[in-house]
Every structure is written in C-alpha cells, then in structure tokens.
Amino acid sequence: MSQVEVAAAMGAKVLGRFPAGAPRGSWPAEEYAARCRAEGRPATVIMDLKSDAFLVVVPADED
C-alpha cells in the first residue's frame, strides 16, 4: 500500500514520512507530530508496515 493509498483509505492527508530505523531513543515522527499539534493541527502518527515507515497524518479536510 503506497502513501497515497494509506491516506485515501484513512481519509487522511500525509504531512510527513519517517523511516522506522531511527537511532535508538530518537522519535522524529512523534516529534514532528507534536510540533504540528502545537500549531493546532490534529496530527497522528501511524505505521505503514509495507514501507516500514511512520506517517504523520491529519484528517483529509485539514489544511
């Protein structure tokens, strides 16, 4: 399932994509999502197992 397919299936817009192999103790997707939430966007982190990456998403109707 591609990033576009994930977004379409969830009704979400992908804001960022982060490889799952970040160094131990590093959470770049969670940190990015926290910055988005601080700006007022309801960002969530999901795992795309097929591509082994974390996606930061918001509902599709969010800009």
Backbone hydrogen bonds, N-H to C=O, Kabsch-Sander energy under -0.5 kcal/mol:
donor,donor_aa,acceptor,acceptor_aa,energy
6,V,2,S,-2.7
7,A,3,Q,-2.3
8,A,4,V,-2.6
9,A,5,E,-2.7
10,M,6,V,-2.0
11,G,7,A,-1.1
12,A,7,A,-2.9
13,K,58,V,-3.1
15,L,13,K,-0.5
15,L,56,V,-3.3
16,G,56,V,-1.3
18,F,54,F,-2.9
20,A,52,D,-2.1
22,A,19,P,-0.5
26,S,23,P,-2.3
31,E,27,W,-2.5
32,Y,28,P,-2.4
33,A,29,A,-2.6
34,A,30,E,-2.3
35,R,31,E,-1.9
36,C,32,Y,-2.3
37,R,33,A,-2.6
38,A,34,A,-2.1
39,E,35,R,-1.1
40,G,37,R,-1.5
41,R,36,C,-2.4
43,A,41,R,-2.2
44,T,57,V,-2.5
46,I,55,L,-2.8
48,D,46,I,-0.5
48,D,53,A,-3.3
49,L,47,M,-0.9
52,D,48,D,-1.0
53,A,48,D,-1.7
54,F,18,F,-3.3
55,L,46,I,-3.1
56,V,16,G,-2.6
57,V,44,T,-3.1
57,V,55,L,-0.6
58,V,13,K,-2.0
60,A,11,G,-2.6
62,E,59,P,-2.3
